Amino acid sequence: MSADPSPRFAVEVRRSARRSRTVSAYREGDRTIVLIPARMSEAEEQRWVGVMLDKLAAQESKRALGDDDLTERATQLSGQYFDGRAKPASVRWVTNQNTRWGSCTPSEGSIRLSHRLQGMPEYVIDYVLLHELAHLLVPGHGARFWQLLEAYPRTERARGYLEGVVAADRLPHLPKAREQ
């Protein structure tokens, strides 16, 4: 059994000879159970565990975060990573941001997150919140700004995830094959 990157859940992988192709996962108390085919290699197992953890986190964040939850989460993140120095006046979801993940107006203390983040893994939403919180302390994207974000251990992973989403959106969309 290995540890989930999120400290809340331990991961247990269960292999099954009867399972031939599908991978699934669910929460059971303080554990995440990932069900995989027995024939799967260790490398495939590791990749699928990551995929399924992200999928579960996305489902949970989609269900869980309203505007009040965002404000509470921003306060927690500010306390954890910025010693509580970033104090937003408001944090909310918006539907008018299609080219940005978030925005901040430091003079008003307002933070807005794109609705497109809803359903993404929690660590990605946390990164975007931290990014905008950092703007309450440092307005631009200079060295001091990025130094603040270095405190968050999943910055690079979250940025990579968001870059992948952007890249996927730019791919040509092939028509789905019709079932016959």
N, CA, C and O atoms as a DFTB+ gen file, in Angstrom:
720 C
 N C O
     1  1       0.856      -1.175       0.000
     2  2       0.000       0.000       0.000
     3  2       0.892       1.225       0.000
     4  3       1.832       1.320       0.789
     5  1       0.588       2.180      -0.907
     6  2       1.375       3.405      -0.975
     7  2       0.522       4.583      -0.534
     8  3      -0.703       4.485      -0.464
     9  1       1.174       5.682      -0.242
    10  2       0.447       6.853       0.234
    11  2      -0.045       7.684      -0.933
    12  3       0.662       7.874      -1.924
    13  1      -1.232       8.164      -0.807
    14  2      -1.835       9.098      -1.759
    15  2      -1.107      10.426      -1.586
    16  3      -0.738      10.774      -0.465
    17  1      -0.886      11.194      -2.688
    18  2      -0.274      12.504      -2.539
    19  2      -1.081      13.404      -1.604
    20  3      -0.506      14.275      -0.950
    21  1      -2.381      13.215      -1.527
    22  2      -3.210      13.945      -0.588
    23  2      -3.109      13.233       0.750
    24  3      -3.318      12.021       0.799
    25  1      -2.799      13.931       1.842
    26  2      -2.606      13.264       3.109
    27  2      -3.872      12.669       3.699
    28  3      -3.801      11.939       4.688
    29  1      -5.036      12.962       3.115
    30  2      -6.287      12.483       3.697
    31  2      -6.540      11.004       3.443
    32  3      -7.228      10.364       4.238
    33  1      -6.008      10.440       2.361
    34  2      -6.360       9.083       1.974
    35  2      -5.124       8.237       1.685
    36  3      -4.166       8.703       1.068
    37  1      -5.161       7.000       2.137
    38  2      -4.154       6.019       1.740
    39  2      -4.714       5.305       0.508
    40  3      -5.930       5.234       0.332
    41  1      -3.835       4.780      -0.340
    42  2      -4.278       4.104      -1.555
    43  2      -4.042       2.609      -1.420
    44  3      -2.966       2.167      -1.018
    45  1      -5.063       1.842      -1.764
    46  2      -4.943       0.389      -1.794
    47  2      -5.280      -0.069      -3.208
    48  3      -6.362       0.217      -3.721
    49  1      -4.345      -0.782      -3.834
    50  2      -4.564      -1.285      -5.190
    51  2      -4.971      -2.749      -5.076
    52  3      -4.297      -3.543      -4.419
    53  1      -6.067      -3.091      -5.713
    54  2      -6.543      -4.478      -5.728
    55  2      -6.518      -4.975      -7.169
    56  3      -7.155      -4.403      -8.053
    57  1      -5.768      -6.053      -7.385
    58  2      -5.672      -6.662      -8.713
    59  2      -6.682      -7.798      -8.814
    60  3      -6.931      -8.519      -7.848
    61  1      -7.261      -7.942     -10.016
    62  2      -8.244      -8.992     -10.226
    63  2      -7.995      -9.683     -11.560
    64  3      -7.843      -9.024     -12.589
    65  1      -7.953     -11.014     -11.539
    66  2      -7.797     -11.785     -12.778
    67  2      -9.067     -11.700     -13.614
    68  3      -9.008     -11.837     -14.836
    69  1     -10.211     -11.477     -12.979
    70  2     -11.471     -11.375     -13.710
    71  2     -11.626     -10.031     -14.415
    72  3     -12.394      -9.918     -15.371
    73  1     -10.921      -9.038     -13.963
    74  2     -10.989      -7.698     -14.570
    75  2     -10.017      -7.692     -15.741
    76  3      -8.816      -7.882     -15.548
    77  1     -10.524      -7.473     -16.967
    78  2      -9.634      -7.568     -18.124
    79  2      -9.165      -6.217     -18.657
    80  3      -8.019      -6.098     -19.092
    81  1     -10.021      -5.200     -18.634
    82  2      -9.632      -3.915     -19.217
    83  2      -9.912      -2.713     -18.336
    84  3      -9.164      -1.735     -18.369
    85  1     -10.946      -2.768     -17.571
    86  2     -11.394      -1.571     -16.859
    87  2     -10.614      -1.321     -15.577
    88  3     -10.104      -2.241     -14.937
    89  1     -10.542      -0.055     -15.231
    90  2      -9.938       0.388     -13.981
    91  2     -10.998       1.238     -13.296
    92  3     -11.653       2.059     -13.938
    93  1     -11.164       1.042     -12.004
    94  2     -12.119       1.878     -11.272
    95  2     -11.549       2.197      -9.895
    96  3     -10.594       1.568      -9.438
    97  1     -12.150       3.179      -9.250
    98  2     -11.684       3.587      -7.927
    99  2     -12.850       4.151      -7.134
   100  3     -13.809       4.681      -7.695
   101  1     -12.746       4.025      -5.814
   102  2     -13.757       4.589      -4.932
   103  2     -13.133       4.836      -3.569
   104  3     -12.081       4.288      -3.242
   105  1     -13.795       5.668      -2.782
   106  2     -13.344       5.957      -1.422
   107  2     -14.020       4.980      -0.472
   108  3     -15.205       4.671      -0.604
   109  1     -13.243       4.507       0.478
   110  2     -13.763       3.615       1.516
   111  2     -13.156       4.082       2.832
   112  3     -12.018       3.744       3.159
   113  1     -13.927       4.862       3.582
   114  2     -13.397       5.419       4.827
   115  2     -12.234       6.351       4.533
   116  3     -12.371       7.308       3.770
   117  1     -11.081       6.066       5.145
   118  2      -9.903       6.909       4.939
   119  2      -8.971       6.349       3.865
   120  3      -7.806       6.739       3.782
   121  1      -9.492       5.428       3.037
   122  2      -8.682       4.825       1.970
   123  2      -9.321       5.047       0.615
   124  3     -10.531       5.234       0.491
   125  1      -8.471       5.020      -0.392
   126  2      -8.932       5.014      -1.781
   127  2      -8.604       3.626      -2.328
   128  3      -7.455       3.188      -2.279
   129  1      -9.600       2.954      -2.837
   130  2      -9.430       1.619      -3.408
   131  2      -9.392       1.767      -4.926
   132  3     -10.305       2.342      -5.520
   133  1      -8.330       1.247      -5.557
   134  2      -8.202       1.275      -7.014
   135  2      -8.206      -0.172      -7.495
   136  3      -7.372      -0.977      -7.080
   137  1      -9.145      -0.491      -8.367
   138  2      -9.307      -1.848      -8.898
   139  2      -8.726      -1.898     -10.304
   140  3      -9.129      -1.131     -11.179
   141  1      -7.762      -2.817     -10.518
   142  2      -7.089      -2.913     -11.817
   143  2      -6.992      -4.370     -12.265
   144  3      -7.106      -5.276     -11.440
   145  1      -6.782      -4.606     -13.570
   146  2      -6.569      -5.978     -14.052
   147  2      -5.260      -6.549     -13.488
   148  3      -4.286      -5.816     -13.315
   149  1      -5.241      -7.828     -13.208
   150  2      -4.066      -8.486     -12.627
   151  2      -2.848      -8.411     -13.558
   152  3      -1.715      -8.347     -13.083
   153  1      -3.070      -8.420     -14.866
   154  2      -1.973      -8.444     -15.841
   155  2      -1.249      -7.108     -15.984
   156  3      -0.223      -7.046     -16.661
   157  1      -1.741      -6.061     -15.380
   158  2      -1.195      -4.724     -15.561
   159  2       0.217      -4.616     -14.971
   160  3       0.480      -5.122     -13.880
   161  1       1.120      -3.953     -15.700
   162  2       2.498      -3.773     -15.226
   163  2       2.530      -2.755     -14.082
   164  3       1.558      -2.034     -13.854
   165  1       3.652      -2.706     -13.372
   166  2       3.811      -1.738     -12.280
   167  2       3.711      -0.302     -12.799
   168  3       3.099       0.555     -12.162
   169  1       4.322      -0.046     -13.968
   170  2       4.282       1.296     -14.546
   171  2       2.845       1.674     -14.901
   172  3       2.419       2.799     -14.638
   173  1       2.093       0.742     -15.499
   174  2       0.690       1.011     -15.827
   175  2      -0.117       1.245     -14.551
   176  3      -0.976       2.126     -14.493
   177  1       0.175       0.441     -13.535
   178  2      -0.515       0.604     -12.251
   179  2      -0.288       2.015     -11.703
   180  3      -1.243       2.687     -11.314
   181  1       0.953       2.460     -11.669
   182  2       1.248       3.793     -11.140
   183  2       0.528       4.874     -11.942
   184  3      -0.037       5.808     -11.372
   185  1       0.555       4.740     -13.265
   186  2      -0.114       5.732     -14.109
   187  2      -1.612       5.755     -13.825
   188  3      -2.203       6.823     -13.665
   189  1      -2.227       4.567     -13.761
   190  2      -3.664       4.499     -13.535
   191  2      -4.061       4.971     -12.147
   192  3      -5.120       5.576     -11.980
   193  1      -3.231       4.704     -11.154
   194  2      -3.538       5.194      -9.803
   195  2      -3.598       6.726      -9.844
   196  3      -4.522       7.323      -9.293
   197  1      -2.626       7.356     -10.488
   198  2      -2.638       8.820     -10.614
   199  2      -3.868       9.326     -11.328
   200  3      -4.495      10.292     -10.894
   201  1      -4.221       8.667     -12.436
   202  2      -5.403       9.061     -13.210
   203  2      -6.663       8.946     -12.353
   204  3      -7.501       9.848     -12.349
   205  1      -6.789       7.847     -11.637
   206  2      -8.006       7.624     -10.851
   207  2      -8.080       8.552      -9.640
   208  3      -9.169       8.984      -9.261
   209  1      -6.933       8.864      -9.027
   210  2      -6.938       9.815      -7.913
   211  2      -7.388      11.189      -8.396
   212  3      -8.170      11.866      -7.729
   213  1      -6.885      11.595      -9.566
   214  2      -7.295      12.883     -10.132
   215  2      -8.789      12.877     -10.450
   216  3      -9.488      13.861     -10.213
   217  1      -9.265      11.762     -10.987
   218  2     -10.681      11.660     -11.356
   219  2     -11.581      11.755     -10.117
   220  3     -12.584      12.469     -10.125
   221  1     -11.218      11.036      -9.064
   222  2     -12.004      11.104      -7.828
   223  2     -11.967      12.512      -7.236
   224  3     -12.994      13.034      -6.802
   225  1     -10.791      13.118      -7.219
   226  2     -10.657      14.477      -6.671
   227  2     -11.512      15.452      -7.464
   228  3     -12.145      16.336      -6.887
   229  1     -11.537      15.296      -8.785
   230  2     -12.349      16.176      -9.632
   231  2     -13.830      16.013      -9.317
   232  3     -14.557      17.000      -9.208
   233  1     -14.279      14.765      -9.172
   234  2     -15.683      14.522      -8.855
   235  2     -16.043      15.136      -7.509
   236  3     -17.109      15.732      -7.357
   237  1     -15.148      14.989      -6.533
   238  2     -15.411      15.509      -5.195
   239  2     -15.407      17.029      -5.177
   240  3     -16.241      17.637      -4.506
   241  1     -14.480      17.657      -5.905
   242  2     -14.439      19.120      -5.891
   243  2     -15.644      19.696      -6.633
   244  3     -16.138      20.764      -6.270
   245  1     -16.118      19.007      -7.659
   246  2     -17.290      19.475      -8.407
   247  2     -18.519      19.477      -7.508
   248  3     -19.344      20.389      -7.574
   249  1     -18.635      18.461      -6.675
   250  2     -19.771      18.364      -5.768
   251  2     -19.652      19.342      -4.613
   252  3     -20.660      19.832      -4.104
   253  1     -18.418      19.631      -4.195
   254  2     -18.228      20.254      -2.904
   255  2     -18.090      21.774      -2.891
   256  3     -18.486      22.396      -1.905
   257  1     -17.560      22.390      -3.913
   258  2     -17.160      23.785      -3.775
   259  2     -18.152      24.794      -4.339
   260  3     -18.294      24.924      -5.554
   261  1     -18.837      25.503      -3.451
   262  2     -19.634      26.667      -3.819
   263  2     -18.809      27.907      -3.512
   264  3     -17.656      27.788      -3.098
   265  1     -19.377      29.097      -3.706
   266  2     -18.640      30.327      -3.440
   267  2     -18.189      30.425      -1.982
   268  3     -17.064      30.843      -1.708
   269  1     -19.063      30.041      -1.045
   270  2     -18.673      30.089       0.371
   271  2     -17.523      29.137       0.648
   272  3     -16.625      29.443       1.432
   273  1     -17.557      27.973      -0.005
   274  2     -16.475      27.001       0.162
   275  2     -15.165      27.553      -0.399
   276  3     -14.099      27.342       0.179
   277  1     -15.248      28.262      -1.528
   278  2     -14.051      28.856      -2.128
   279  2     -13.424      29.873      -1.175
   280  3     -12.206      29.900      -1.001
   281  1     -14.255      30.699      -0.564
   282  2     -13.760      31.705       0.371
   283  2     -13.075      31.034       1.554
   284  3     -11.994      31.447       1.974
   285  1     -13.709      30.005       2.081
   286  2     -13.122      29.265       3.207
   287  2     -11.805      28.599       2.799
   288  3     -10.827      28.626       3.545
   289  1     -11.795      28.005       1.611
   290  2     -10.580      27.340       1.125
   291  2      -9.462      28.357       0.921
   292  3      -8.312      28.088       1.267
   293  1      -9.787      29.521       0.363
   294  2      -8.789      30.566       0.153
   295  2      -8.186      31.005       1.493
   296  3      -6.978      31.218       1.590
   297  1      -9.019      31.138       2.513
   298  2      -8.538      31.527       3.846
   299  2      -7.595      30.458       4.404
   300  3      -6.555      30.782       4.978
   301  1      -7.960      29.190       4.234
   302  2      -7.102      28.089       4.703
   303  2      -5.761      28.093       3.968
   304  3      -4.705      27.958       4.585
   305  1      -5.816      28.247       2.647
   306  2      -4.583      28.237       1.855
   307  2      -3.690      29.425       2.199
   308  3      -2.471      29.278       2.289
   309  1      -4.282      30.590       2.389
   310  2      -3.507      31.771       2.780
   311  2      -2.807      31.522       4.112
   312  3      -1.638      31.868       4.283
   313  1      -3.522      30.928       5.041
   314  2      -2.925      30.612       6.340
   315  2      -1.799      29.612       6.229
   316  3      -0.758      29.761       6.870
   317  1      -2.005      28.594       5.418
   318  2      -1.023      27.516       5.290
   319  2       0.225      27.945       4.526
   320  3       1.334      27.570       4.907
   321  1       0.070      28.720       3.460
   322  2       1.201      29.022       2.592
   323  2       1.705      30.466       2.672
   324  3       2.857      30.736       2.332
   325  1       0.850      31.397       3.118
   326  2       1.247      32.806       3.140
   327  2       1.112      33.419       4.534
   328  3       1.013      34.638       4.669
   329  1       1.109      32.582       5.563
   330  2       0.975      33.052       6.956
   331  2      -0.250      33.943       7.153
   332  3      -0.247      34.826       8.010
   333  1      -1.296      33.711       6.359
   334  2      -2.542      34.458       6.494
   335  2      -2.480      35.886       5.984
   336  3      -3.412      36.660       6.205
   337  1      -1.401      36.249       5.305
   338  2      -1.232      37.636       4.844
   339  2      -2.150      37.997       3.680
   340  3      -2.527      39.161       3.543
   341  1      -2.517      37.037       2.844
   342  2      -3.425      37.313       1.717
   343  2      -4.854      37.181       2.224
   344  3      -5.299      36.095       2.595
   345  1      -5.561      38.300       2.232
   346  2      -6.914      38.322       2.796
   347  2      -7.909      38.808       1.744
   348  3      -8.140      40.009       1.610
   349  1      -8.490      37.882       1.007
   350  2      -9.446      38.304      -0.031
   351  2     -10.748      38.812       0.582
   352  3     -11.224      38.280       1.584
   353  1     -11.317      39.845      -0.030
   354  2     -12.623      40.349       0.385
   355  2     -13.732      39.462      -0.169
   356  3     -14.779      39.293       0.456
   357  1     -13.486      38.894      -1.361
   358  2     -14.465      37.985      -1.952
   359  2     -13.762      36.986      -2.870
   360  3     -12.747      37.293      -3.496
   361  1     -14.325      35.795      -2.928
   362  2     -13.841      34.735      -3.816
   363  2     -15.084      34.078      -4.401
   364  3     -15.973      33.649      -3.666
   365  1     -15.141      34.001      -5.727
   366  2     -16.347      33.421      -6.331
   367  2     -16.058      32.815      -7.695
   368  3     -15.064      33.135      -8.348
   369  1     -16.967      31.921      -8.107
   370  2     -16.933      31.346      -9.445
   371  2     -17.545      32.354     -10.404
   372  3     -18.481      33.066     -10.042
   373  1     -17.019      32.420     -11.638
   374  2     -17.614      33.261     -12.674
   375  2     -17.676      32.465     -13.982
   376  3     -16.902      31.532     -14.195
   377  1     -18.596      32.847     -14.833
   378  2     -18.759      32.139     -16.110
   379  2     -18.287      32.960     -17.299
   380  3     -18.439      32.532     -18.443
   381  1     -17.717      34.135     -17.048
   382  2     -17.296      34.997     -18.154
   383  2     -15.782      34.963     -18.394
   384  3     -15.253      35.837     -19.081
   385  1     -15.086      33.982     -17.849
   386  2     -13.643      33.853     -18.074
   387  2     -13.378      32.592     -18.885
   388  3     -13.357      31.487     -18.344
   389  1     -13.179      32.767     -20.178
   390  2     -12.939      31.606     -21.028
   391  2     -11.497      31.494     -21.486
   392  3     -11.113      30.492     -22.089
   393  1     -10.694      32.513     -21.207
   394  2      -9.277      32.445     -21.582
   395  2      -8.360      32.474     -20.368
   396  3      -7.151      32.292     -20.508
   397  1      -8.905      32.698     -19.193
   398  2      -8.124      32.708     -17.952
   399  2      -8.719      31.700     -16.988
   400  3      -9.909      31.391     -17.045
   401  1      -7.876      31.195     -16.105
   402  2      -8.354      30.284     -15.060
   403  2      -8.847      31.067     -13.859
   404  3      -9.729      30.607     -13.133
   405  1      -8.285      32.242     -13.646
   406  2      -8.688      33.060     -12.518
   407  2      -8.232      34.481     -12.736
   408  3      -7.431      34.767     -13.626
   409  1      -8.755      35.371     -11.906
   410  2      -8.310      36.753     -11.954
   411  2      -8.452      37.351     -10.565
   412  3      -9.192      36.854      -9.716
   413  1      -7.713      38.437     -10.366
   414  2      -7.685      39.081      -9.067
   415  2      -7.635      40.588      -9.275
   416  3      -6.927      41.079     -10.154
   417  1      -8.380      41.306      -8.472
   418  2      -8.302      42.759      -8.443
   419  2      -7.781      43.135      -7.060
   420  3      -8.562      43.268      -6.118
   421  1      -6.447      43.310      -6.932
   422  2      -5.856      43.564      -5.610
   423  2      -6.460      44.772      -4.890
   424  3      -6.618      44.734      -3.670
   425  1      -6.800      45.839      -5.613
   426  2      -7.341      47.035      -4.957
   427  2      -8.682      46.764      -4.277
   428  3      -9.033      47.430      -3.303
   429  1      -9.428      45.790      -4.788
   430  2     -10.720      45.420      -4.194
   431  2     -10.617      44.173      -3.328
   432  3     -11.514      43.891      -2.533
   433  1      -9.526      43.424      -3.479
   434  2      -9.381      42.162      -2.754
   435  2     -10.281      41.073      -3.301
   436  3     -10.614      40.124      -2.590
   437  1     -10.678      41.200      -4.558
   438  2     -11.601      40.205      -5.123
   439  2     -10.862      39.195      -6.001
   440  3      -9.955      39.534      -6.761
   441  1     -11.287      37.955      -5.863
   442  2     -10.735      36.848      -6.646
   443  2     -11.899      36.172      -7.347
   444  3     -12.942      35.907      -6.749
   445  1     -11.694      35.897      -8.640
   446  2     -12.691      35.204      -9.433
   447  2     -12.036      34.000     -10.092
   448  3     -10.948      34.109     -10.657
   449  1     -12.701      32.852     -10.019
   450  2     -12.205      31.637     -10.661
   451  2     -13.161      31.241     -11.777
   452  3     -14.380      31.307     -11.623
   453  1     -12.589      30.829     -12.897
   454  2     -13.400      30.390     -14.025
   455  2     -14.182      29.130     -13.670
   456  3     -13.661      28.216     -13.032
   457  1     -15.426      29.102     -14.091
   458  2     -16.264      27.914     -13.885
   459  2     -15.654      26.684     -14.565
   460  3     -15.993      25.553     -14.219
   461  1     -14.749      26.904     -15.539
   462  2     -14.115      25.771     -16.226
   463  2     -13.252      24.938     -15.289
   464  3     -12.921      23.795     -15.605
   465  1     -12.880      25.500     -14.133
   466  2     -12.093      24.749     -13.148
   467  2     -12.954      23.741     -12.382
   468  3     -12.436      22.773     -11.825
   469  1     -14.256      23.971     -12.357
   470  2     -15.131      23.077     -11.598
   471  2     -15.019      21.666     -12.160
   472  3     -15.140      21.450     -13.366
   473  1     -14.791      20.736     -11.289
   474  2     -14.623      19.348     -11.703
   475  2     -13.175      18.952     -11.891
   476  3     -12.880      17.769     -12.055
   477  1     -12.256      19.917     -11.871
   478  2     -10.833      19.578     -11.961
   479  2     -10.354      19.128     -10.588
   480  3     -11.008      19.406      -9.583
   481  1      -9.218      18.434     -10.533
   482  2      -8.720      17.974      -9.234
   483  2      -8.531      19.124      -8.241
   484  3      -8.224      20.254      -8.619
   485  1      -8.721      18.805      -6.986
   486  2      -8.623      19.795      -5.916
   487  2      -7.277      20.519      -5.922
   488  3      -7.228      21.728      -5.698
   489  1      -6.182      19.793      -6.176
   490  2      -4.870      20.436      -6.143
   491  2      -4.737      21.489      -7.244
   492  3      -3.978      22.445      -7.089
   493  1      -5.461      21.329      -8.349
   494  2      -5.429      22.313      -9.432
   495  2      -6.187      23.571      -9.004
   496  3      -5.704      24.686      -9.201
   497  1      -7.363      23.393      -8.425
   498  2      -8.140      24.532      -7.930
   499  2      -7.353      25.257      -6.843
   500  3      -7.320      26.487      -6.814
   501  1      -6.719      24.495      -5.948
   502  2      -5.898      25.105      -4.895
   503  2      -4.769      25.930      -5.502
   504  3      -4.486      27.029      -5.026
   505  1      -4.127      25.418      -6.539
   506  2      -3.049      26.162      -7.184
   507  2      -3.569      27.491      -7.748
   508  3      -2.954      28.537      -7.541
   509  1      -4.700      27.447      -8.458
   510  2      -5.234      28.674      -9.049
   511  2      -5.623      29.660      -7.937
   512  3      -5.377      30.860      -8.056
   513  1      -6.227      29.150      -6.863
   514  2      -6.541      30.022      -5.725
   515  2      -5.276      30.654      -5.154
   516  3      -5.237      31.857      -4.896
   517  1      -4.237      29.834      -4.958
   518  2      -2.975      30.364      -4.428
   519  2      -2.360      31.389      -5.379
   520  3      -1.818      32.402      -4.936
   521  1      -2.442      31.131      -6.670
   522  2      -1.924      32.061      -7.669
   523  2      -2.605      33.429      -7.496
   524  3      -1.945      34.467      -7.466
   525  1      -3.922      33.402      -7.384
   526  2      -4.660      34.661      -7.236
   527  2      -4.426      35.281      -5.863
   528  3      -4.342      36.505      -5.755
   529  1      -4.320      34.478      -4.821
   530  2      -3.996      35.001      -3.481
   531  2      -2.633      35.690      -3.486
   532  3      -2.449      36.727      -2.849
   533  1      -1.689      35.104      -4.207
   534  2      -0.352      35.693      -4.292
   535  2      -0.420      37.084      -4.917
   536  3       0.379      37.959      -4.580
   537  1      -1.367      37.287      -5.822
   538  2      -1.524      38.614      -6.431
   539  2      -1.997      39.661      -5.427
   540  3      -1.786      40.855      -5.640
   541  1      -2.626      39.241      -4.348
   542  2      -2.994      40.203      -3.303
   543  2      -1.747      40.717      -2.585
   544  3      -1.766      41.792      -1.984
   545  1      -0.670      39.944      -2.651
   546  2       0.589      40.318      -1.996
   547  2       1.586      40.921      -2.977
   548  3       2.329      41.837      -2.624
   549  1       1.607      40.412      -4.205
   550  2       2.524      40.884      -5.250
   551  2       1.714      40.982      -6.541
   552  3       1.321      39.956      -7.096
   553  1       1.459      42.199      -7.028
   554  2       0.575      42.357      -8.191
   555  2       1.032      41.681      -9.493
   556  3       0.196      41.091     -10.177
   557  1       2.293      41.740      -9.859
   558  2       2.737      41.209     -11.153
   559  2       3.188      39.761     -11.079
   560  3       2.916      39.061     -10.103
   561  1       3.883      39.318     -12.126
   562  2       4.398      37.949     -12.211
   563  2       5.922      37.936     -12.144
   564  3       6.565      37.151     -12.842
   565  1       6.492      38.778     -11.329
   566  2       7.947      38.836     -11.183
   567  2       8.478      37.739     -10.274
   568  3       7.741      36.853      -9.840
   569  1       9.762      37.818      -9.998
   570  2      10.453      36.795      -9.192
   571  2       9.824      36.641      -7.807
   572  3       9.683      35.521      -7.314
   573  1       9.446      37.757      -7.173
   574  2       8.841      37.668      -5.829
   575  2       7.523      36.902      -5.870
   576  3       7.210      36.138      -4.956
   577  1       6.762      37.110      -6.926
   578  2       5.482      36.416      -7.087
   579  2       5.704      34.900      -7.160
   580  3       5.081      34.138      -6.421
   581  1       6.604      34.471      -8.065
   582  2       6.834      33.036      -8.256
   583  2       7.484      32.417      -7.025
   584  3       7.280      31.236      -6.747
   585  1       8.252      33.190      -6.295
   586  2       8.857      32.694      -5.057
   587  2       7.773      32.341      -4.030
   588  3       7.896      31.356      -3.302
   589  1       6.729      33.141      -3.981
   590  2       5.608      32.831      -3.081
   591  2       4.978      31.483      -3.435
   592  3       4.663      30.687      -2.550
   593  1       4.798      31.233      -4.737
   594  2       4.136      30.001      -5.164
   595  2       5.003      28.756      -4.987
   596  3       4.487      27.639      -4.989
   597  1       6.305      28.935      -4.835
   598  2       7.195      27.788      -4.606
   599  2       6.839      27.041      -3.333
   600  3       7.173      25.864      -3.196
   601  1       6.171      27.699      -2.406
   602  2       5.786      27.057      -1.145
   603  2       4.776      25.931      -1.373
   604  3       4.722      24.980      -0.593
   605  1       3.973      26.035      -2.444
   606  2       2.965      25.016      -2.722
   607  2       3.630      23.864      -3.472
   608  3       4.111      24.060      -4.588
   609  1       3.666      22.665      -2.881
   610  2       4.422      21.557      -3.479
   611  2       3.870      21.010      -4.791
   612  3       4.572      20.278      -5.489
   613  1       2.646      21.344      -5.139
   614  2       2.060      20.789      -6.364
   615  2       1.918      21.837      -7.471
   616  3       1.138      21.661      -8.407
   617  1       2.678      22.923      -7.354
   618  2       2.614      23.985      -8.356
   619  2       2.911      23.458      -9.752
   620  3       2.126      23.684     -10.674
   621  1       4.026      22.763      -9.925
   622  2       4.409      22.295     -11.263
   623  2       3.401      21.295     -11.818
   624  3       3.068      21.336     -13.002
   625  1       2.919      20.402     -10.966
   626  2       1.942      19.412     -11.426
   627  2       0.646      20.099     -11.865
   628  3       0.074      19.755     -12.899
   629  1       0.191      21.066     -11.075
   630  2      -1.044      21.779     -11.418
   631  2      -0.871      22.584     -12.703
   632  3      -1.764      22.600     -13.550
   633  1       0.264      23.245     -12.850
   634  2       0.511      24.012     -14.079
   635  2       0.544      23.074     -15.291
   636  3       0.023      23.406     -16.356
   637  1       1.160      21.908     -15.117
   638  2       1.196      20.926     -16.200
   639  2      -0.197      20.438     -16.556
   640  3      -0.516      20.263     -17.732
   641  1      -1.025      20.218     -15.548
   642  2      -2.395      19.778     -15.781
   643  2      -3.144      20.825     -16.601
   644  3      -3.803      20.497     -17.588
   645  1      -3.038      22.090     -16.185
   646  2      -3.732      23.169     -16.890
   647  2      -3.199      23.344     -18.313
   648  3      -3.970      23.606     -19.237
   649  1      -1.894      23.201     -18.491
   650  2      -1.315      23.282     -19.838
   651  2      -1.847      22.150     -20.715
   652  3      -2.092      22.346     -21.906
   653  1      -2.024      20.968     -20.126
   654  2      -2.580      19.831     -20.868
   655  2      -4.016      20.077     -21.286
   656  3      -4.412      19.707     -22.392
   657  1      -4.800      20.695     -20.416
   658  2      -6.188      21.022     -20.757
   659  2      -6.216      21.998     -21.928
   660  3      -6.994      21.827     -22.867
   661  1      -5.371      23.014     -21.870
   662  2      -5.314      24.005     -22.955
   663  2      -4.888      23.323     -24.257
   664  3      -5.480      23.561     -25.310
   665  1      -3.863      22.477     -24.181
   666  2      -3.385      21.780     -25.378
   667  2      -4.470      20.870     -25.957
   668  3      -4.647      20.818     -27.174
   669  1      -5.184      20.164     -25.110
   670  2      -6.247      19.272     -25.575
   671  2      -7.353      20.056     -26.267
   672  3      -7.928      19.588     -27.250
   673  1      -7.654      21.247     -25.758
   674  2      -8.684      22.089     -26.385
   675  2      -8.281      22.529     -27.783
   676  3      -9.142      22.805     -28.618
   677  1      -6.977      22.597     -28.047
   678  2      -6.490      23.048     -29.348
   679  2      -6.411      21.915     -30.372
   680  3      -6.237      22.175     -31.562
   681  1      -6.536      20.677     -29.931
   682  2      -6.473      19.544     -30.853
   683  2      -7.712      19.527     -31.736
   684  3      -8.794      19.925     -31.306
   685  1      -7.550      19.069     -32.967
   686  2      -8.753      18.962     -33.812
   687  2      -9.690      17.915     -33.214
   688  3      -9.261      16.839     -32.797
   689  1     -10.935      18.244     -33.185
   690  2     -11.925      17.310     -32.636
   691  2     -12.456      16.452     -33.760
   692  3     -13.072      16.949     -34.703
   693  1     -12.211      15.159     -33.651
   694  2     -12.679      14.218     -34.671
   695  2     -14.123      13.846     -34.355
   696  3     -14.497      13.736     -33.188
   697  1     -14.923      13.656     -35.381
   698  2     -16.296      13.238     -35.112
   699  2     -16.281      11.847     -34.468
   700  3     -15.471      10.984     -34.807
   701  1     -17.207      11.671     -33.529
   702  2     -17.298      10.376     -32.865
   703  2     -17.825       9.328     -33.835
   704  3     -18.705       9.598     -34.653
   705  1     -17.271       8.137     -33.723
   706  2     -17.737       7.036     -34.575
   707  2     -19.166       6.673     -34.163
   708  3     -19.491       6.587     -32.978
   709  1     -19.992       6.468     -35.160
   710  2     -21.365       6.071     -34.859
   711  2     -21.407       4.583     -34.565
   712  3     -20.778       3.770     -35.243
   713  1     -22.158       4.258     -33.546
   714  2     -22.346       2.842     -33.222
   715  2     -23.361       2.247     -34.191
   716  3     -24.371       2.872     -34.512
   717  1     -23.078       1.027     -34.652
   718  2     -24.007       0.377     -35.584
   719  2     -24.597      -0.845     -34.979
   720  3     -25.402      -1.523     -35.617
